Structures are given as structure tokens and as C-alpha cells.
């Protein structure tokens, strides 16, 4: 009986820790993509000769960020 209670409590505690770790990793991933990868991709597109694609991507991201902040 004690083993069953211990297992249930252990799953509860470590389940919450895993959930917290997933949420933290998701937040870090969003920051990484927003601050590092998106500008690098847009610059690479522009330098690679895809200026129209980079401009359209920049306009879409700008419009989305403007709508999301309002």
C-alpha cells in the first residue's frame, strides 16, 4: 500500500516537473526563433537574391506582430 502511494505521489511530483520543463523549453525556443533564426533567414534570403520573398516575409511577420500586440 505504501508503495502505491509513493508511486502516485512520485508521478504527480515528477509530472509537474516535466510539464514545467516543457513549458520552459517552449518559451526558450520561441525566443530563439524570434530573435536569432528569423532575422538570419531573412538576411540569407535577401543576400541570396530572394529579395521579394524576404520582403514579403518581413511584411507578414511585421503585420502579425502588430496585430498581436494590439
CHARMM-style PDB file with segment names, atoms N, HN, CA, C and O in Angstrom:
ATOM      1  N   UNK     1       0.813  -1.194   0.000  1.00  0.00      PROA
ATOM      2  CA  UNK     1       0.000   0.000   0.000  1.00  0.00      PROA
ATOM      3  C   UNK     1       0.863   1.267   0.000  1.00  0.00      PROA
ATOM      4  O   UNK     1       0.583   2.227  -0.718  1.00  0.00      PROA
ATOM      5  N   UNK     2       1.918   1.245   0.822  1.00  0.00      PROA
ATOM      6  HN  UNK     2       2.145   0.465   1.405  1.00  0.00      PROA
ATOM      7  CA  UNK     2       2.816   2.399   0.843  1.00  0.00      PROA
ATOM      8  C   UNK     2       3.511   2.591  -0.502  1.00  0.00      PROA
ATOM      9  O   UNK     2       3.762   3.717  -0.932  1.00  0.00      PROA
ATOM     10  N   UNK     3       3.817   1.476  -1.156  1.00  0.00      PROA
ATOM     11  HN  UNK     3       3.614   0.561  -0.807  1.00  0.00      PROA
ATOM     12  CA  UNK     3       4.460   1.562  -2.462  1.00  0.00      PROA
ATOM     13  C   UNK     3       3.547   2.235  -3.473  1.00  0.00      PROA
ATOM     14  O   UNK     3       4.005   3.048  -4.277  1.00  0.00      PROA
ATOM     15  N   UNK     4       2.277   1.910  -3.443  1.00  0.00      PROA
ATOM     16  HN  UNK     4       1.906   1.250  -2.791  1.00  0.00      PROA
ATOM     17  CA  UNK     4       1.310   2.504  -4.367  1.00  0.00      PROA
ATOM     18  C   UNK     4       1.175   4.013  -4.113  1.00  0.00      PROA
ATOM     19  O   UNK     4       1.136   4.804  -5.055  1.00  0.00      PROA
ATOM     20  N   UNK     5       1.105   4.400  -2.840  1.00  0.00      PROA
ATOM     21  HN  UNK     5       1.137   3.756  -2.075  1.00  0.00      PROA
ATOM     22  CA  UNK     5       1.020   5.823  -2.510  1.00  0.00      PROA
ATOM     23  C   UNK     5       2.290   6.545  -2.960  1.00  0.00      PROA
ATOM     24  O   UNK     5       2.228   7.639  -3.522  1.00  0.00      PROA
ATOM     25  N   UNK     6       3.437   5.922  -2.708  1.00  0.00      PROA
ATOM     26  HN  UNK     6       3.487   5.034  -2.252  1.00  0.00      PROA
ATOM     27  CA  UNK     6       4.708   6.514  -3.115  1.00  0.00      PROA
ATOM     28  C   UNK     6       4.777   6.699  -4.625  1.00  0.00      PROA
ATOM     29  O   UNK     6       5.208   7.748  -5.104  1.00  0.00      PROA
ATOM     30  N   UNK     7       4.359   5.696  -5.368  1.00  0.00      PROA
ATOM     31  HN  UNK     7       4.009   4.844  -4.979  1.00  0.00      PROA
ATOM     32  CA  UNK     7       4.390   5.774  -6.834  1.00  0.00      PROA
ATOM     33  C   UNK     7       3.451   6.868  -7.334  1.00  0.00      PROA
ATOM     34  O   UNK     7       3.807   7.619  -8.242  1.00  0.00      PROA
ATOM     35  N   UNK     8       2.262   6.966  -6.753  1.00  0.00      PROA
ATOM     36  HN  UNK     8       1.973   6.356  -6.015  1.00  0.00      PROA
ATOM     37  CA  UNK     8       1.313   8.005  -7.180  1.00  0.00      PROA
ATOM     38  C   UNK     8       1.860   9.397  -6.903  1.00  0.00      PROA
ATOM     39  O   UNK     8       1.771  10.280  -7.756  1.00  0.00      PROA
ATOM     40  N   UNK     9       2.422   9.597  -5.722  1.00  0.00      PROA
ATOM     41  HN  UNK     9       2.494   8.879  -5.029  1.00  0.00      PROA
ATOM     42  CA  UNK     9       2.982  10.909  -5.396  1.00  0.00      PROA
ATOM     43  C   UNK     9       4.200  11.229  -6.252  1.00  0.00      PROA
ATOM     44  O   UNK     9       4.398  12.374  -6.657  1.00  0.00      PROA
ATOM     45  N   UNK    10       5.008  10.223  -6.523  1.00  0.00      PROA
ATOM     46  HN  UNK    10       4.848   9.293  -6.194  1.00  0.00      PROA
ATOM     47  CA  UNK    10       6.195  10.440  -7.351  1.00  0.00      PROA
ATOM     48  C   UNK    10       5.797  10.821  -8.775  1.00  0.00      PROA
ATOM     49  O   UNK    10       6.399  11.716  -9.369  1.00  0.00      PROA
ATOM     50  N   UNK    11       4.802  10.156  -9.316  1.00  0.00      PROA
ATOM     51  HN  UNK    11       4.314   9.429  -8.834  1.00  0.00      PROA
ATOM     52  CA  UNK    11       4.316  10.506 -10.656  1.00  0.00      PROA
ATOM     53  C   UNK    11       3.751  11.918 -10.654  1.00  0.00      PROA
ATOM     54  O   UNK    11       3.957  12.663 -11.612  1.00  0.00      PROA
ATOM     55  N   UNK    12       3.043  12.300  -9.597  1.00  0.00      PROA
ATOM     56  HN  UNK    12       2.875  11.695  -8.818  1.00  0.00      PROA
ATOM     57  CA  UNK    12       2.495  13.654  -9.510  1.00  0.00      PROA
ATOM     58  C   UNK    12       3.575  14.712  -9.463  1.00  0.00      PROA
ATOM     59  O   UNK    12       3.496  15.715 -10.172  1.00  0.00      PROA
ATOM     60  N   UNK    13       4.597  14.497  -8.625  1.00  0.00      PROA
ATOM     61  HN  UNK    13       4.661  13.682  -8.049  1.00  0.00      PROA
ATOM     62  CA  UNK    13       5.669  15.484  -8.489  1.00  0.00      PROA
ATOM     63  C   UNK    13       6.484  15.583  -9.770  1.00  0.00      PROA
ATOM     64  O   UNK    13       6.714  16.682 -10.276  1.00  0.00      PROA
ATOM     65  N   UNK    14       6.917  14.455 -10.292  1.00  0.00      PROA
ATOM     66  HN  UNK    14       6.730  13.563  -9.881  1.00  0.00      PROA
ATOM     67  CA  UNK    14       7.745  14.499 -11.490  1.00  0.00      PROA
ATOM     68  C   UNK    14       6.942  14.848 -12.736  1.00  0.00      PROA
ATOM     69  O   UNK    14       7.497  15.365 -13.705  1.00  0.00      PROA
ATOM     70  N   UNK    15       5.658  14.572 -12.720  1.00  0.00      PROA
ATOM     71  HN  UNK    15       5.207  14.152 -11.933  1.00  0.00      PROA
ATOM     72  CA  UNK    15       4.804  15.011 -13.819  1.00  0.00      PROA
ATOM     73  C   UNK    15       4.744  16.522 -13.891  1.00  0.00      PROA
ATOM     74  O   UNK    15       4.806  17.104 -14.975  1.00  0.00      PROA
ATOM     75  N   UNK    16       4.622  17.168 -12.716  1.00  0.00      PROA
ATOM     76  HN  UNK    16       4.572  16.695 -11.837  1.00  0.00      PROA
ATOM     77  CA  UNK    16       4.617  18.627 -12.701  1.00  0.00      PROA
ATOM     78  C   UNK    16       5.968  19.191 -13.131  1.00  0.00      PROA
ATOM     79  O   UNK    16       6.021  20.209 -13.821  1.00  0.00      PROA
ATOM     80  N   UNK    17       7.051  18.544 -12.732  1.00  0.00      PROA
ATOM     81  HN  UNK    17       7.008  17.717 -12.171  1.00  0.00      PROA
ATOM     82  CA  UNK    17       8.376  18.996 -13.149  1.00  0.00      PROA
ATOM     83  C   UNK    17       8.575  18.849 -14.654  1.00  0.00      PROA
ATOM     84  O   UNK    17       9.164  19.722 -15.292  1.00  0.00      PROA
ATOM     85  N   UNK    18       8.092  17.763 -15.213  1.00  0.00      PROA
ATOM     86  HN  UNK    18       7.614  17.054 -14.695  1.00  0.00      PROA
ATOM     87  CA  UNK    18       8.201  17.565 -16.666  1.00  0.00      PROA
ATOM     88  C   UNK    18       7.369  18.614 -17.398  1.00  0.00      PROA
ATOM     89  O   UNK    18       7.812  19.166 -18.406  1.00  0.00      PROA
ATOM     90  N   UNK    19       6.174  18.889 -16.900  1.00  0.00      PROA
ATOM     91  HN  UNK    19       5.814  18.441 -16.081  1.00  0.00      PROA
ATOM     92  CA  UNK    19       5.316  19.900 -17.519  1.00  0.00      PROA
ATOM     93  C   UNK    19       5.983  21.274 -17.471  1.00  0.00      PROA
ATOM     94  O   UNK    19       5.942  22.020 -18.449  1.00  0.00      PROA
ATOM     95  N   UNK    20       6.598  21.607 -16.333  1.00  0.00      PROA
ATOM     96  HN  UNK    20       6.632  21.001 -15.538  1.00  0.00      PROA
ATOM     97  CA  UNK    20       7.315  22.877 -16.213  1.00  0.00      PROA
ATOM     98  C   UNK    20       8.495  22.927 -17.183  1.00  0.00      PROA
ATOM     99  O   UNK    20       8.743  23.967 -17.793  1.00  0.00      PROA
ATOM    100  N   UNK    21       9.216  21.831 -17.333  1.00  0.00      PROA
ATOM    101  HN  UNK    21       9.014  20.987 -16.838  1.00  0.00      PROA
ATOM    102  CA  UNK    21      10.367  21.781 -18.244  1.00  0.00      PROA
ATOM    103  C   UNK    21       9.915  21.970 -19.693  1.00  0.00      PROA
ATOM    104  O   UNK    21      10.585  22.657 -20.464  1.00  0.00      PROA
ATOM    105  N   UNK    22       8.805  21.377 -20.063  1.00  0.00      PROA
ATOM    106  HN  UNK    22       8.261  20.819 -19.437  1.00  0.00      PROA
ATOM    107  CA  UNK    22       8.300  21.522 -21.432  1.00  0.00      PROA
ATOM    108  C   UNK    22       7.891  22.969 -21.686  1.00  0.00      PROA
ATOM    109  O   UNK    22       8.181  23.517 -22.749  1.00  0.00      PROA
ATOM    110  N   UNK    23       7.220  23.590 -20.715  1.00  0.00      PROA
ATOM    111  HN  UNK    23       6.985  23.144 -19.851  1.00  0.00      PROA
ATOM    112  CA  UNK    23       6.821  24.994 -20.882  1.00  0.00      PROA
ATOM    113  C   UNK    23       8.037  25.907 -20.978  1.00  0.00      PROA
ATOM    114  O   UNK    23       8.049  26.836 -21.785  1.00  0.00      PROA
ATOM    115  N   UNK    24       9.054  25.654 -20.167  1.00  0.00      PROA
ATOM    116  HN  UNK    24       9.044  24.899 -19.511  1.00  0.00      PROA
ATOM    117  CA  UNK    24      10.271  26.480 -20.216  1.00  0.00      PROA
ATOM    118  C   UNK    24      10.994  26.303 -21.537  1.00  0.00      PROA
ATOM    119  O   UNK    24      11.466  27.278 -22.121  1.00  0.00      PROA
ATOM    120  N   UNK    25      11.086  25.072 -22.014  1.00  0.00      PROA
ATOM    121  HN  UNK    25      10.702  24.280 -21.539  1.00  0.00      PROA
ATOM    122  CA  UNK    25      11.760  24.815 -23.288  1.00  0.00      PROA
ATOM    123  C   UNK    25      11.003  25.473 -24.442  1.00  0.00      PROA
ATOM    124  O   UNK    25      11.622  25.979 -25.377  1.00  0.00      PROA
ATOM    125  N   UNK    26       9.686  25.469 -24.383  1.00  0.00      PROA
ATOM    126  HN  UNK    26       9.183  25.057 -23.623  1.00  0.00      PROA
ATOM    127  CA  UNK    26       8.888  26.099 -25.435  1.00  0.00      PROA
ATOM    128  C   UNK    26       9.132  27.604 -25.452  1.00  0.00      PROA
ATOM    129  O   UNK    26       9.242  28.203 -26.522  1.00  0.00      PROA
ATOM    130  N   UNK    27       9.218  28.212 -24.279  1.00  0.00      PROA
ATOM    131  HN  UNK    27       9.129  27.725 -23.410  1.00  0.00      PROA
ATOM    132  CA  UNK    27       9.488  29.640 -24.199  1.00  0.00      PROA
ATOM    133  C   UNK    27      10.867  29.989 -24.746  1.00  0.00      PROA
ATOM    134  O   UNK    27      11.022  30.969 -25.474  1.00  0.00      PROA
ATOM    135  N   UNK    28      11.858  29.192 -24.397  1.00  0.00      PROA
ATOM    136  HN  UNK    28      11.733  28.396 -23.805  1.00  0.00      PROA
ATOM    137  CA  UNK    28      13.216  29.421 -24.894  1.00  0.00      PROA
ATOM    138  C   UNK    28      13.258  29.251 -26.407  1.00  0.00      PROA
ATOM    139  O   UNK    28      13.933  30.014 -27.097  1.00  0.00      PROA
ATOM    140  N   UNK    29      12.542  28.259 -26.928  1.00  0.00      PROA
ATOM    141  HN  UNK    29      11.993  27.639 -26.367  1.00  0.00      PROA
ATOM    142  CA  UNK    29      12.510  28.023 -28.371  1.00  0.00      PROA
ATOM    143  C   UNK    29      11.877  29.204 -29.110  1.00  0.00      PROA
ATOM    144  O   UNK    29      12.369  29.615 -30.161  1.00  0.00      PROA
ATOM    145  N   UNK    30      10.796  29.745 -28.566  1.00  0.00      PROA
ATOM    146  HN  UNK    30      10.397  29.412 -27.712  1.00  0.00      PROA
ATOM    147  CA  UNK    30      10.155  30.897 -29.205  1.00  0.00      PROA
ATOM    148  C   UNK    30      11.095  32.096 -29.236  1.00  0.00      PROA
ATOM    149  O   UNK    30      11.176  32.794 -30.247  1.00  0.00      PROA
ATOM    150  N   UNK    31      11.798  32.339 -28.146  1.00  0.00      PROA
ATOM    151  HN  UNK    31      11.732  31.772 -27.325  1.00  0.00      PROA
ATOM    152  CA  UNK    31      12.738  33.458 -28.100  1.00  0.00      PROA
ATOM    153  C   UNK    31      13.868  33.241 -29.101  1.00  0.00      PROA
ATOM    154  O   UNK    31      14.254  34.165 -29.818  1.00  0.00      PROA
ATOM    155  N   UNK    32      14.394  32.025 -29.149  1.00  0.00      PROA
ATOM    156  HN  UNK    32      14.080  31.275 -28.567  1.00  0.00      PROA
ATOM    157  CA  UNK    32      15.482  31.732 -30.086  1.00  0.00      PROA
ATOM    158  C   UNK    32      15.058  31.961 -31.523  1.00  0.00      PROA
ATOM    159  O   UNK    32      15.785  32.592 -32.291  1.00  0.00      PROA
ATOM    160  N   UNK    33      13.895  31.460 -31.896  1.00  0.00      PROA
ATOM    161  HN  UNK    33      13.305  30.948 -31.272  1.00  0.00      PROA
ATOM    162  CA  UNK    33      13.443  31.619 -33.274  1.00  0.00      PROA
ATOM    163  C   UNK    33      13.142  33.077 -33.599  1.00  0.00      PROA
ATOM    164  O   UNK    33      13.419  33.532 -34.708  1.00  0.00      PROA
ATOM    165  N   UNK    34      12.579  33.814 -32.645  1.00  0.00      PROA
ATOM    166  HN  UNK    34      12.354  33.444 -31.743  1.00  0.00      PROA
ATOM    167  CA  UNK    34      12.209  35.195 -32.906  1.00  0.00      PROA
ATOM    168  C   UNK    34      13.429  36.098 -33.019  1.00  0.00      PROA
ATOM    169  O   UNK    34      13.495  36.942 -33.913  1.00  0.00      PROA
ATOM    170  N   UNK    35      14.384  35.929 -32.130  1.00  0.00      PROA
ATOM    171  HN  UNK    35      14.330  35.243 -31.404  1.00  0.00      PROA
ATOM    172  CA  UNK    35      15.497  36.867 -32.064  1.00  0.00      PROA
ATOM    173  C   UNK    35      16.666  36.450 -32.947  1.00  0.00      PROA
ATOM    174  O   UNK    35      17.354  37.313 -33.492  1.00  0.00      PROA
ATOM    175  N   UNK    36      16.908  35.162 -33.104  1.00  0.00      PROA
ATOM    176  HN  UNK    36      16.350  34.460 -32.661  1.00  0.00      PROA
ATOM    177  CA  UNK    36      18.103  34.711 -33.826  1.00  0.00      PROA
ATOM    178  C   UNK    36      17.783  34.183 -35.214  1.00  0.00      PROA
ATOM    179  O   UNK    36      18.316  34.688 -36.202  1.00  0.00      PROA
ATOM    180  N   UNK    37      16.923  33.177 -35.306  1.00  0.00      PROA
ATOM    181  HN  UNK    37      16.490  32.767 -34.503  1.00  0.00      PROA
ATOM    182  CA  UNK    37      16.754  32.473 -36.576  1.00  0.00      PROA
ATOM    183  C   UNK    37      15.978  33.263 -37.623  1.00  0.00      PROA
ATOM    184  O   UNK    37      16.337  33.224 -38.799  1.00  0.00      PROA
ATOM    185  N   UNK    38      14.933  33.974 -37.237  1.00  0.00      PROA
ATOM    186  HN  UNK    38      14.641  34.006 -36.281  1.00  0.00      PROA
ATOM    187  CA  UNK    38      14.141  34.711 -38.224  1.00  0.00      PROA
ATOM    188  C   UNK    38      14.951  35.806 -38.926  1.00  0.00      PROA
ATOM    189  O   UNK    38      14.915  35.879 -40.154  1.00  0.00      PROA
ATOM    190  N   UNK    39      15.680  36.660 -38.196  1.00  0.00      PROA
ATOM    191  HN  UNK    39      15.709  36.601 -37.199  1.00  0.00      PROA
ATOM    192  CA  UNK    39      16.493  37.655 -38.911  1.00  0.00      PROA
ATOM    193  C   UNK    39      17.581  37.033 -39.780  1.00  0.00      PROA
ATOM    194  O   UNK    39      17.864  37.534 -40.869  1.00  0.00      PROA
ATOM    195  N   UNK    40      18.189  35.953 -39.313  1.00  0.00      PROA
ATOM    196  HN  UNK    40      17.959  35.546 -38.429  1.00  0.00      PROA
ATOM    197  CA  UNK    40      19.238  35.287 -40.111  1.00  0.00      PROA
ATOM    198  C   UNK    40      18.648  34.733 -41.395  1.00  0.00      PROA
ATOM    199  O   UNK    40      19.260  34.846 -42.456  1.00  0.00      PROA
ATOM    200  N   UNK    41      17.481  34.142 -41.313  1.00  0.00      PROA
ATOM    201  HN  UNK    41      16.983  34.050 -40.451  1.00  0.00      PROA
ATOM    202  CA  UNK    41      16.827  33.589 -42.513  1.00  0.00      PROA
ATOM    203  C   UNK    41      16.465  34.710 -43.479  1.00  0.00      PROA
ATOM    204  O   UNK    41      16.672  34.576 -44.685  1.00  0.00      PROA
ATOM    205  N   UNK    42      15.925  35.816 -42.963  1.00  0.00      PROA
ATOM    206  HN  UNK    42      15.757  35.925 -41.984  1.00  0.00      PROA
ATOM    207  CA  UNK    42      15.564  36.935 -43.846  1.00  0.00      PROA
ATOM    208  C   UNK    42      16.796  37.547 -44.504  1.00  0.00      PROA
ATOM    209  O   UNK    42      16.759  37.883 -45.688  1.00  0.00      PROA
ATOM    210  N   UNK    43      17.878  37.697 -43.760  1.00  0.00      PROA
ATOM    211  HN  UNK    43      17.908  37.424 -42.798  1.00  0.00      PROA
ATOM    212  CA  UNK    43      19.123  38.237 -44.340  1.00  0.00      PROA
ATOM    213  C   UNK    43      19.673  37.282 -45.392  1.00  0.00      PROA
ATOM    214  O   UNK    43      20.121  37.714 -46.455  1.00  0.00      PROA
ATOM    215  N   UNK    44      19.640  35.979 -45.095  1.00  0.00      PROA
ATOM    216  HN  UNK    44      19.277  35.628 -44.232  1.00  0.00      PROA
ATOM    217  CA  UNK    44      20.133  34.999 -46.063  1.00  0.00      PROA
ATOM    218  C   UNK    44      19.291  35.013 -47.336  1.00  0.00      PROA
ATOM    219  O   UNK    44      19.835  34.892 -48.434  1.00  0.00      PROA
ATOM    220  N   UNK    45      17.995  35.157 -47.208  1.00  0.00      PROA
ATOM    221  HN  UNK    45      17.553  35.255 -46.317  1.00  0.00      PROA
ATOM    222  CA  UNK    45      17.137  35.255 -48.393  1.00  0.00      PROA
ATOM    223  C   UNK    45      17.476  36.506 -49.207  1.00  0.00      PROA
ATOM    224  O   UNK    45      17.552  36.450 -50.435  1.00  0.00      PROA
ATOM    225  N   UNK    46      17.676  37.613 -48.534  1.00  0.00      PROA
ATOM    226  HN  UNK    46      17.615  37.659 -47.537  1.00  0.00      PROA
ATOM    227  CA  UNK    46      17.980  38.858 -49.236  1.00  0.00      PROA
ATOM    228  C   UNK    46      19.328  38.773 -49.942  1.00  0.00      PROA
ATOM    229  O   UNK    46      19.449  39.174 -51.100  1.00  0.00      PROA
ATOM    230  N   UNK    47      20.335  38.257 -49.258  1.00  0.00      PROA
ATOM    231  HN  UNK    47      20.236  37.931 -48.318  1.00  0.00      PROA
ATOM    232  CA  UNK    47      21.671  38.140 -49.857  1.00  0.00      PROA
ATOM    233  C   UNK    47      21.667  37.113 -50.986  1.00  0.00      PROA
ATOM    234  O   UNK    47      22.390  37.259 -51.972  1.00  0.00      PROA
ATOM    235  N   UNK    48      20.845  36.073 -50.835  1.00  0.00      PROA
ATOM    236  HN  UNK    48      20.258  35.955 -50.034  1.00  0.00      PROA
ATOM    237  CA  UNK    48      20.788  35.026 -51.851  1.00  0.00      PROA
ATOM    238  C   UNK    48      20.016  35.417 -53.096  1.00  0.00      PROA
ATOM    239  O   UNK    48      19.908  34.617 -54.026  1.00  0.00      PROA
ATOM    240  N   UNK    49      19.483  36.615 -53.137  1.00  0.00      PROA
ATOM    241  HN  UNK    49      19.570  37.265 -52.382  1.00  0.00      PROA
ATOM    242  CA  UNK    49      18.795  37.058 -54.344  1.00  0.00      PROA
ATOM    243  C   UNK    49      17.284  36.910 -54.277  1.00  0.00      PROA
ATOM    244  O   UNK    49      16.592  37.149 -55.267  1.00  0.00      PROA
ATOM    245  N   UNK    50      16.780  36.528 -53.148  1.00  0.00      PROA
ATOM    246  HN  UNK    50      17.342  36.334 -52.344  1.00  0.00      PROA
ATOM    247  CA  UNK    50      15.331  36.371 -52.983  1.00  0.00      PROA
ATOM    248  C   UNK    50      14.765  37.563 -52.219  1.00  0.00      PROA
ATOM    249  O   UNK    50      14.098  37.406 -51.197  1.00  0.00      PROA
ATOM    250  N   UNK    51      15.045  38.758 -52.737  1.00  0.00      PROA
ATOM    251  HN  UNK    51      15.587  38.885 -53.568  1.00  0.00      PROA
ATOM    252  CA  UNK    51      14.646  39.982 -52.039  1.00  0.00      PROA
ATOM    253  C   UNK    51      13.126  40.085 -51.935  1.00  0.00      PROA
ATOM    254  O   UNK    51      12.608  40.539 -50.915  1.00  0.00      PROA
ATOM    255  N   UNK    52      12.414  39.674 -52.967  1.00  0.00      PROA
ATOM    256  HN  UNK    52      12.834  39.305 -53.796  1.00  0.00      PROA
ATOM    257  CA  UNK    52      10.958  39.750 -52.928  1.00  0.00      PROA
ATOM    258  C   UNK    52      10.383  38.814 -51.872  1.00  0.00      PROA
ATOM    259  O   UNK    52       9.448  39.176 -51.159  1.00  0.00      PROA
ATOM    260  N   UNK    53      10.936  37.623 -51.773  1.00  0.00      PROA
ATOM    261  HN  UNK    53      11.696  37.328 -52.353  1.00  0.00      PROA
ATOM    262  CA  UNK    53      10.466  36.662 -50.773  1.00  0.00      PROA
ATOM    263  C   UNK    53      10.778  37.175 -49.372  1.00  0.00      PROA
ATOM    264  O   UNK    53       9.947  37.068 -48.470  1.00  0.00      PROA
ATOM    265  N   UNK    54      11.992  37.739 -49.186  1.00  0.00      PROA
ATOM    266  HN  UNK    54      12.667  37.825 -49.919  1.00  0.00      PROA
ATOM    267  CA  UNK    54      12.372  38.280 -47.884  1.00  0.00      PROA
ATOM    268  C   UNK    54      11.485  39.460 -47.506  1.00  0.00      PROA
ATOM    269  O   UNK    54      11.090  39.590 -46.347  1.00  0.00      PROA
ATOM    270  N   UNK    55      11.174  40.307 -48.456  1.00  0.00      PROA
ATOM    271  HN  UNK    55      11.494  40.201 -49.397  1.00  0.00      PROA
ATOM    272  CA  UNK    55      10.321  41.458 -48.186  1.00  0.00      PROA
ATOM    273  C   UNK    55       8.907  41.025 -47.821  1.00  0.00      PROA
ATOM    274  O   UNK    55       8.313  41.576 -46.894  1.00  0.00      PROA
ATOM    275  N   UNK    56       8.368  40.057 -48.532  1.00  0.00      PROA
ATOM    276  HN  UNK    56       8.851  39.610 -49.285  1.00  0.00      PROA
ATOM    277  CA  UNK    56       7.027  39.550 -48.228  1.00  0.00      PROA
ATOM    278  C   UNK    56       7.025  38.894 -46.840  1.00  0.00      PROA
ATOM    279  O   UNK    56       6.098  39.093 -46.054  1.00  0.00      PROA
ATOM    280  N   UNK    57       8.059  38.121 -46.551  1.00  0.00      PROA
ATOM    281  HN  UNK    57       8.812  37.960 -47.189  1.00  0.00      PROA
ATOM    282  CA  UNK    57       8.156  37.502 -45.228  1.00  0.00      PROA
ATOM    283  C   UNK    57       8.252  38.540 -44.128  1.00  0.00      PROA
ATOM    284  O   UNK    57       7.632  38.392 -43.075  1.00  0.00      PROA
ATOM    285  N   UNK    58       9.024  39.587 -44.363  1.00  0.00      PROA
ATOM    286  HN  UNK    58       9.528  39.708 -45.219  1.00  0.00      PROA
ATOM    287  CA  UNK    58       9.163  40.659 -43.381  1.00  0.00      PROA
ATOM    288  C   UNK    58       7.839  41.391 -43.180  1.00  0.00      PROA
ATOM    289  O   UNK    58       7.489  41.741 -42.053  1.00  0.00      PROA
ATOM    290  N   UNK    59       7.107  41.622 -44.257  1.00  0.00      PROA
ATOM    291  HN  UNK    59       7.391  41.337 -45.172  1.00  0.00      PROA
ATOM    292  CA  UNK    59       5.807  42.275 -44.138  1.00  0.00      PROA
ATOM    293  C   UNK    59       4.806  41.415 -43.373  1.00  0.00      PROA
ATOM    294  O   UNK    59       4.047  41.929 -42.551  1.00  0.00      PROA
ATOM    295  N   UNK    60       4.800  40.127 -43.634  1.00  0.00      PROA
ATOM    296  HN  UNK    60       5.417  39.710 -44.302  1.00  0.00      PROA
ATOM    297  CA  UNK    60       3.883  39.223 -42.935  1.00  0.00      PROA
ATOM    298  C   UNK    60       4.209  39.175 -41.449  1.00  0.00      PROA
ATOM    299  O   UNK    60       3.315  39.281 -40.609  1.00  0.00      PROA
ATOM    300  N   UNK    61       5.479  39.016 -41.127  1.00  0.00      PROA
ATOM    301  HN  UNK    61       6.205  38.930 -41.809  1.00  0.00      PROA
ATOM    302  CA  UNK    61       5.880  38.960 -39.715  1.00  0.00      PROA
ATOM    303  C   UNK    61       5.596  40.290 -39.027  1.00  0.00      PROA
ATOM    304  O   UNK    61       5.143  40.308 -37.882  1.00  0.00      PROA
ATOM    305  N   UNK    62       5.853  41.390 -39.702  1.00  0.00      PROA
ATOM    306  HN  UNK    62       6.220  41.375 -40.631  1.00  0.00      PROA
ATOM    307  CA  UNK    62       5.555  42.700 -39.128  1.00  0.00      PROA
ATOM    308  C   UNK    62       4.072  42.906 -38.877  1.00  0.00      PROA
ATOM    309  O   UNK    62       3.684  43.436 -37.836  1.00  0.00      PROA
ATOM    310  N   UNK    63       3.239  42.490 -39.829  1.00  0.00      PROA
ATOM    311  HN  UNK    63       3.555  42.060 -40.674  1.00  0.00      PROA
ATOM    312  CA  UNK    63       1.797  42.626 -39.652  1.00  0.00      PROA
ATOM    313  C   UNK    63       1.289  41.745 -38.514  1.00  0.00      PROA
ATOM    314  O   UNK    63       0.443  42.163 -37.724  1.00  0.00      PROA
ATOM    315  N   UNK    64       1.811  40.526 -38.440  1.00  0.00      PROA
ATOM    316  HN  UNK    64       2.498  40.187 -39.083  1.00  0.00      PROA
ATOM    317  CA  UNK    64       1.405  39.636 -37.352  1.00  0.00      PROA
ATOM    318  C   UNK    64       1.818  40.170 -35.988  1.00  0.00      PROA
ATOM    319  O   UNK    64       1.057  40.084 -35.025  1.00  0.00      PROA
ATOM    320  N   UNK    65       3.013  40.714 -35.909  1.00  0.00      PROA
ATOM    321  HN  UNK    65       3.632  40.784 -36.692  1.00  0.00      PROA
ATOM    322  CA  UNK    65       3.469  41.254 -34.618  1.00  0.00      PROA
ATOM    323  C   UNK    65       2.679  42.509 -34.255  1.00  0.00      PROA
ATOM    324  O   UNK    65       2.421  42.753 -33.076  1.00  0.00      PROA
ATOM    325  N   UNK    66       2.290  43.309 -35.250  1.00  0.00      PROA
ATOM    326  HN  UNK    66       2.500  43.111 -36.207  1.00  0.00      PROA
ATOM    327  CA  UNK    66       1.495  44.489 -34.976  1.00  0.00      PROA
ATOM    328  C   UNK    66       0.094  44.102 -34.480  1.00  0.00      PROA
ATOM    329  O   UNK    66      -0.428  44.712 -33.547  1.00  0.00      PROA
ATOM    330  N   UNK    67      -0.505  43.093 -35.106  1.00  0.00      PROA
ATOM    331  HN  UNK    67      -0.081  42.598 -35.865  1.00  0.00      PROA
ATOM    332  CA  UNK    67      -1.833  42.640 -34.707  1.00  0.00      PROA
ATOM    333  C   UNK    67      -1.779  41.978 -33.330  1.00  0.00      PROA
ATOM    334  O   UNK    67      -2.687  42.162 -32.519  1.00  0.00      PROA
ATOM    335  N   UNK    68      -0.744  41.227 -33.066  1.00  0.00      PROA
ATOM    336  HN  UNK    68      -0.007  41.077 -33.724  1.00  0.00      PROA
ATOM    337  CA  UNK    68      -0.652  40.501 -31.790  1.00  0.00      PROA
ATOM    338  C   UNK    68      -0.458  41.462 -30.615  1.00  0.00      PROA
ATOM    339  O   UNK    68      -0.972  41.196 -29.528  1.00  0.00      PROA
ATOM    340  N   UNK    69       0.258  42.556 -30.798  1.00  0.00      PROA
ATOM    341  HN  UNK    69       0.676  42.771 -31.680  1.00  0.00      PROA
ATOM    342  CA  UNK    69       0.474  43.493 -29.700  1.00  0.00      PROA
ATOM    343  C   UNK    69      -0.771  44.332 -29.413  1.00  0.00      PROA
ATOM    344  O   UNK    69      -0.948  44.812 -28.294  1.00  0.00      PROA
ATOM    345  N   UNK    70      -1.612  44.506 -30.393  1.00  0.00      PROA
ATOM    346  HN  UNK    70      -1.468  44.116 -31.302  1.00  0.00      PROA
ATOM    347  CA  UNK    70      -2.848  45.296 -30.192  1.00  0.00      PROA
ATOM    348  C   UNK    70      -3.857  44.403 -29.574  1.00  0.00      PROA
ATOM    349  OT1 UNK    70      -4.979  44.831 -29.306  1.00  0.00      PROA
TER     350      UNK     70
END
